[in-house]
Amino acid sequence: MSKVYVIGLGPGADRQMTLEAAKVLEKCQVIVGYTVYVDLIKSQYPEKLYLTTNMTQEVKRCRMALEEAAAGKAVAMVCSGDAGVYGMAGLMYELGEEYPGVMIEVVPGITSATGGAAVLGAPLMHDFAVISLSDLLTPWAQIEKRLKAAAMADFVICLYNPSSKKRRDYLKRACEYVLEYKSPDTVCGIVRNIGRDGETHRVLTLEELKDTETDMFTTVFIGNEETRQIGGKMVTPRGYQYV
């Protein structure tokens, strides 16, 4: 049976790519993906056939991968981070029903939540929620509902896609919802270009975060009531008794 590997490249597709992902990419003849993500690995695998599409052409991209596999080629569909976290894994399985002769295998990667958490310190040591602020596929009313629920339950909240050129005020709006339930002094953190050249990070308060500019390359972390700064790092205690 033919197979498509749906591979998470990690945040930067270099030192944070898993050994399994690198091994699978070596044996694939065709690599399919969003242009920006494919460009991250072309120099590592120059001999491969690359098929790409722009953003918003996800269905076309998945069909390209499935059709190449159906033709008998070893194919990789690559995604940034983890393929099963806001990636292509789910859509590949949905469309894969039309290609009964093609098997799909997901190869996990480091997602921005865990990659960014490592940069900031240890903000995800207790229960947390991951929410995307992109309303391209999810109505904003539903995003608002999830933000308020996570804040009310005092989850640590990790935000993907906090802002874009068309959504400049979305992070500010999200912070205003969260401030209904969390203190303005809540410890927060932001990381930009996780695992890539130009990586930057900052620890700040929720009140400061509300007026901070971010973009699609930024991941945002909002702490719970126990989260604090330790040595300049963002840490959410698990509750271990060590005294």
C-alpha positions as a Markdown table, in Angstrom:
| # | Residue | x | y | z |
|---|---|---|---|---|
| 1 | Met | 0.0 | 0.0 | 0.0 |
| 2 | Ser | 1.2 | 3.5 | -0.8 |
| 3 | Lys | 2.0 | 5.9 | 2.1 |
| 4 | Val | 2.0 | 9.6 | 2.8 |
| 5 | Tyr | 4.0 | 10.7 | 5.9 |
| 6 | Val | 2.6 | 13.9 | 7.5 |
| 7 | Ile | 5.6 | 15.3 | 9.2 |
| 8 | Gly | 6.0 | 18.0 | 11.8 |
| 9 | Leu | 9.2 | 19.9 | 11.2 |
| 10 | Gly | 9.4 | 21.6 | 14.6 |
| 11 | Pro | 9.6 | 25.3 | 15.1 |
| 12 | Gly | 12.6 | 25.9 | 13.0 |
| 13 | Ala | 13.1 | 22.7 | 11.0 |
| 14 | Asp | 16.7 | 22.4 | 12.0 |
| 15 | Arg | 18.1 | 21.5 | 15.4 |
| 16 | Gln | 14.5 | 21.1 | 16.7 |
| 17 | Met | 13.5 | 18.6 | 14.1 |
| 18 | Thr | 13.2 | 15.1 | 15.5 |
| 19 | Leu | 15.5 | 12.3 | 14.4 |
| 20 | Glu | 12.4 | 10.3 | 13.2 |
| 21 | Ala | 11.3 | 13.2 | 11.0 |
| 22 | Ala | 14.8 | 13.6 | 9.5 |
| 23 | Lys | 15.0 | 9.8 | 8.8 |
| 24 | Val | 11.6 | 9.8 | 7.1 |
| 25 | Leu | 12.4 | 12.8 | 4.9 |
| 26 | Glu | 15.6 | 11.1 | 3.8 |
| 27 | Lys | 13.6 | 8.2 | 2.2 |
| 28 | Cys | 10.8 | 10.2 | 0.6 |
| 29 | Gln | 11.0 | 11.1 | -3.1 |
| 30 | Val | 8.5 | 13.9 | -3.0 |
| 31 | Ile | 8.0 | 16.6 | -0.4 |
| 32 | Val | 4.8 | 18.7 | -0.4 |
| 33 | Gly | 4.1 | 21.7 | 1.7 |
| 34 | Tyr | 3.4 | 25.4 | 2.2 |
| 35 | Thr | 6.1 | 27.3 | 0.4 |
| 36 | Val | 7.5 | 29.0 | 3.6 |
| 37 | Tyr | 7.9 | 25.6 | 5.4 |
| 38 | Val | 9.4 | 23.8 | 2.4 |
| 39 | Asp | 12.0 | 26.6 | 2.1 |
| 40 | Leu | 13.2 | 25.7 | 5.6 |
| 41 | Ile | 14.4 | 22.2 | 4.5 |
| 42 | Lys | 15.4 | 22.5 | 0.8 |
| 43 | Ser | 19.1 | 23.0 | 1.5 |
| 44 | Gln | 19.1 | 19.8 | 3.6 |
| 45 | Tyr | 17.4 | 17.7 | 1.0 |
| 46 | Pro | 18.3 | 19.3 | -2.4 |
| 47 | Glu | 17.7 | 16.1 | -4.4 |
| 48 | Lys | 13.9 | 15.8 | -3.6 |
| 49 | Leu | 11.0 | 16.8 | -5.8 |
| 50 | Tyr | 9.2 | 19.7 | -4.1 |
| 51 | Leu | 5.5 | 20.6 | -4.7 |
| 52 | Thr | 4.3 | 23.7 | -2.9 |
| 53 | Thr | 1.2 | 25.9 | -2.6 |
| 54 | Asn | 0.6 | 29.3 | -0.9 |
| 55 | Met | -1.4 | 29.9 | 2.2 |
| 56 | Thr | -5.2 | 29.1 | 2.0 |
| 57 | Gln | -4.6 | 26.3 | -0.5 |
| 58 | Glu | -4.4 | 23.6 | 2.0 |
| 59 | Val | -6.9 | 21.3 | 0.3 |
| 60 | Lys | -5.0 | 21.5 | -3.0 |
| 61 | Arg | -1.8 | 20.8 | -1.1 |
| 62 | Cys | -3.2 | 17.7 | 0.5 |
| 63 | Arg | -4.6 | 16.3 | -2.7 |
| 64 | Met | -1.2 | 16.8 | -4.4 |
| 65 | Ala | 0.4 | 14.7 | -1.7 |
| 66 | Leu | -2.2 | 12.0 | -1.9 |
| 67 | Glu | -2.1 | 11.8 | -5.7 |
| 68 | Glu | 1.7 | 11.5 | -5.7 |
| 69 | Ala | 1.4 | 8.6 | -3.2 |
| 70 | Ala | -1.4 | 7.0 | -5.2 |
| 71 | Ala | 1.0 | 7.0 | -8.2 |
| 72 | Gly | 3.5 | 4.9 | -6.1 |
| 73 | Lys | 5.9 | 7.5 | -4.8 |
| 74 | Ala | 7.1 | 7.9 | -1.3 |
| 75 | Val | 5.7 | 11.2 | -0.1 |
| 76 | Ala | 6.1 | 13.6 | 2.8 |
| 77 | Met | 3.6 | 16.4 | 3.6 |
| 78 | Val | 5.5 | 18.8 | 5.9 |
| 79 | Cys | 4.1 | 21.2 | 8.4 |
| 80 | Ser | 5.7 | 23.6 | 10.9 |
| 81 | Gly | 5.7 | 22.5 | 14.5 |
| 82 | Asp | 3.5 | 19.4 | 15.0 |
| 83 | Ala | 1.4 | 18.2 | 12.1 |
| 84 | Gly | -1.5 | 17.3 | 14.5 |
| 85 | Val | -1.6 | 20.8 | 16.1 |
| 86 | Tyr | -3.1 | 23.3 | 13.7 |
| 87 | Gly | -1.3 | 21.3 | 11.0 |
| 88 | Met | -2.3 | 19.1 | 8.0 |
| 89 | Ala | -2.8 | 15.8 | 9.7 |
| 90 | Gly | -6.6 | 16.1 | 10.2 |
| 91 | Leu | -7.3 | 17.3 | 6.7 |
| 92 | Met | -5.1 | 14.6 | 5.3 |
| 93 | Tyr | -7.2 | 12.0 | 7.0 |
| 94 | Glu | -10.4 | 13.6 | 5.9 |
| 95 | Leu | -9.3 | 13.8 | 2.2 |
| 96 | Gly | -7.6 | 10.4 | 2.5 |
| 97 | Glu | -11.0 | 8.7 | 2.4 |
| 98 | Glu | -11.0 | 9.4 | -1.3 |
| 99 | Tyr | -7.8 | 7.5 | -1.7 |
| 100 | Pro | -8.4 | 4.1 | -0.1 |
| 101 | Gly | -5.1 | 2.7 | -1.5 |
| 102 | Val | -3.0 | 5.3 | 0.4 |
| 103 | Met | -2.0 | 4.9 | 4.0 |
| 104 | Ile | -1.3 | 8.0 | 6.2 |
| 105 | Glu | 1.2 | 8.1 | 9.0 |
| 106 | Val | 1.8 | 11.1 | 11.2 |
| 107 | Val | 5.3 | 11.9 | 12.4 |
| 108 | Pro | 5.1 | 14.2 | 15.4 |
| 109 | Gly | 7.2 | 17.4 | 15.9 |
| 110 | Ile | 7.8 | 20.0 | 18.5 |
| 111 | Thr | 5.0 | 22.5 | 18.5 |
| 112 | Ser | 5.3 | 26.2 | 19.3 |
| 113 | Ala | 3.7 | 25.7 | 22.7 |
| 114 | Thr | 6.4 | 23.4 | 24.0 |
| 115 | Gly | 9.2 | 25.0 | 21.9 |
| 116 | Gly | 8.3 | 28.5 | 23.2 |
| 117 | Ala | 7.8 | 27.2 | 26.8 |
| 118 | Ala | 11.4 | 26.0 | 26.8 |
| 119 | Val | 12.7 | 29.4 | 25.8 |
| 120 | Leu | 10.7 | 31.2 | 28.5 |
| 121 | Gly | 11.5 | 28.7 | 31.3 |
| 122 | Ala | 8.7 | 26.4 | 32.5 |
| 123 | Pro | 5.3 | 28.1 | 32.0 |
| 124 | Leu | 3.3 | 24.9 | 31.1 |
| 125 | Met | 4.1 | 22.8 | 34.2 |
| 126 | His | 0.4 | 22.7 | 35.1 |
| 127 | Asp | -2.9 | 22.4 | 33.2 |
| 128 | Phe | -2.9 | 24.7 | 30.1 |
| 129 | Ala | -5.1 | 25.5 | 27.1 |
| 130 | Val | -3.9 | 26.2 | 23.5 |
| 131 | Ile | -6.0 | 28.7 | 21.5 |
| 132 | Ser | -5.5 | 30.2 | 18.1 |
| 133 | Leu | -6.6 | 33.7 | 17.6 |
| 134 | Ser | -7.0 | 33.3 | 13.9 |
| 135 | Asp | -10.6 | 33.5 | 12.8 |
| 136 | Leu | -10.0 | 32.4 | 9.3 |
| 137 | Leu | -11.6 | 29.0 | 10.1 |
| 138 | Thr | -13.1 | 29.6 | 13.5 |
| 139 | Pro | -15.7 | 32.3 | 14.2 |
| 140 | Trp | -14.4 | 35.0 | 16.6 |
| 141 | Ala | -17.5 | 34.4 | 18.9 |
| 142 | Gln | -16.3 | 30.9 | 19.5 |
| 143 | Ile | -12.7 | 32.1 | 20.1 |
| 144 | Glu | -14.0 | 34.6 | 22.6 |
| 145 | Lys | -16.0 | 31.9 | 24.4 |
| 146 | Arg | -13.0 | 29.6 | 24.7 |
| 147 | Leu | -10.7 | 32.5 | 25.9 |
| 148 | Lys | -13.2 | 33.4 | 28.7 |
| 149 | Ala | -13.7 | 29.8 | 29.7 |
| 150 | Ala | -9.9 | 29.1 | 29.9 |
| 151 | Ala | -9.4 | 32.3 | 31.8 |
| 152 | Met | -12.2 | 31.6 | 34.2 |
| 153 | Ala | -10.8 | 28.2 | 34.9 |
| 154 | Asp | -7.4 | 29.7 | 35.5 |
| 155 | Phe | -5.6 | 27.7 | 32.9 |
| 156 | Val | -2.2 | 28.8 | 31.7 |
| 157 | Ile | -3.1 | 29.9 | 28.1 |
| 158 | Cys | -0.9 | 29.6 | 25.1 |
| 159 | Leu | -2.0 | 31.7 | 22.1 |
| 160 | Tyr | -1.1 | 30.9 | 18.5 |
| 161 | Asn | -1.5 | 33.4 | 15.7 |
| 162 | Pro | -2.0 | 36.4 | 18.0 |
| 163 | Ser | -2.0 | 39.1 | 15.4 |
| 164 | Ser | -1.6 | 39.8 | 11.7 |
| 165 | Lys | -1.9 | 42.7 | 9.3 |
| 166 | Lys | -5.6 | 42.2 | 9.1 |
| 167 | Arg | -6.0 | 41.3 | 12.9 |
| 168 | Arg | -3.8 | 44.0 | 14.6 |
| 169 | Asp | -6.0 | 44.3 | 17.6 |
| 170 | Tyr | -6.9 | 40.7 | 18.2 |
| 171 | Leu | -4.3 | 40.1 | 21.0 |
| 172 | Lys | -5.5 | 43.3 | 22.8 |
| 173 | Arg | -9.1 | 42.1 | 22.6 |
| 174 | Ala | -8.1 | 38.7 | 23.9 |
| 175 | Cys | -6.2 | 40.2 | 26.8 |
| 176 | Glu | -9.3 | 42.3 | 27.7 |
| 177 | Tyr | -11.4 | 39.1 | 27.9 |
| 178 | Val | -8.8 | 37.4 | 30.0 |
| 179 | Leu | -8.5 | 40.4 | 32.3 |
| 180 | Glu | -12.1 | 39.8 | 33.3 |
| 181 | Tyr | -10.8 | 36.8 | 35.3 |
| 182 | Lys | -7.1 | 37.2 | 35.8 |
| 183 | Ser | -5.0 | 39.9 | 37.6 |
| 184 | Pro | -3.3 | 42.6 | 35.5 |
| 185 | Asp | -0.1 | 41.5 | 37.2 |
| 186 | Thr | -0.4 | 37.9 | 35.9 |
| 187 | Val | 3.0 | 36.8 | 34.6 |
| 188 | Cys | 3.1 | 36.4 | 30.8 |
| 189 | Gly | 5.6 | 35.7 | 28.1 |
| 190 | Ile | 6.1 | 36.1 | 24.3 |
| 191 | Val | 8.5 | 34.3 | 22.0 |
| 192 | Arg | 9.1 | 35.2 | 18.4 |
| 193 | Asn | 10.8 | 33.1 | 15.7 |
| 194 | Ile | 11.0 | 30.0 | 17.9 |
| 195 | Gly | 14.0 | 27.9 | 16.9 |
| 196 | Arg | 14.9 | 30.2 | 14.0 |
| 197 | Asp | 17.4 | 33.0 | 13.4 |
| 198 | Gly | 16.4 | 36.1 | 15.2 |
| 199 | Glu | 14.6 | 34.4 | 18.1 |
| 200 | Thr | 13.5 | 36.8 | 20.8 |
| 201 | His | 11.6 | 36.5 | 24.0 |
| 202 | Arg | 10.2 | 38.6 | 26.8 |
| 203 | Val | 8.5 | 38.1 | 30.2 |
| 204 | Leu | 5.9 | 40.7 | 31.0 |
| 205 | Thr | 2.6 | 41.3 | 32.8 |
| 206 | Leu | -0.8 | 40.7 | 31.4 |
| 207 | Glu | -1.4 | 44.5 | 31.5 |
| 208 | Glu | 1.7 | 45.1 | 29.5 |
| 209 | Leu | 0.9 | 42.3 | 27.1 |
| 210 | Lys | -2.4 | 43.9 | 26.2 |
| 211 | Asp | -0.6 | 46.8 | 24.5 |
| 212 | Thr | 2.3 | 44.7 | 23.0 |
| 213 | Glu | 2.6 | 44.3 | 19.2 |
| 214 | Thr | 3.0 | 40.7 | 17.9 |
| 215 | Asp | 2.7 | 38.9 | 14.6 |
| 216 | Met | 2.1 | 35.4 | 13.2 |
| 217 | Phe | 5.6 | 34.4 | 14.2 |
| 218 | Thr | 4.9 | 35.1 | 17.8 |
| 219 | Thr | 3.6 | 32.7 | 20.4 |
| 220 | Val | 2.0 | 34.1 | 23.6 |
| 221 | Phe | 1.9 | 32.6 | 27.1 |
| 222 | Ile | -0.5 | 33.9 | 29.8 |
| 223 | Gly | 0.2 | 32.4 | 33.2 |
| 224 | Asn | -2.2 | 31.2 | 35.9 |
| 225 | Glu | -2.5 | 32.7 | 39.4 |
| 226 | Glu | 0.6 | 30.7 | 40.6 |
| 227 | Thr | 2.9 | 31.6 | 37.7 |
| 228 | Arg | 5.8 | 33.7 | 38.7 |
| 229 | Gln | 9.2 | 35.0 | 37.5 |
| 230 | Ile | 12.2 | 33.0 | 38.8 |
| 231 | Gly | 15.6 | 34.4 | 37.7 |
| 232 | Gly | 14.0 | 36.2 | 34.8 |
| 233 | Lys | 12.2 | 33.1 | 33.6 |
| 234 | Met | 8.4 | 32.3 | 33.5 |
| 235 | Val | 7.6 | 29.4 | 35.8 |
| 236 | Thr | 4.3 | 27.8 | 36.7 |
| 237 | Pro | 4.8 | 25.7 | 39.9 |
| 238 | Arg | 3.4 | 22.2 | 39.7 |
| 239 | Gly | 2.9 | 22.2 | 43.5 |
| 240 | Tyr | 5.7 | 19.8 | 44.6 |
| 241 | Gln | 6.4 | 20.1 | 48.4 |
| 242 | Tyr | 10.1 | 20.6 | 48.9 |
| 243 | Val | 10.2 | 22.5 | 52.2 |
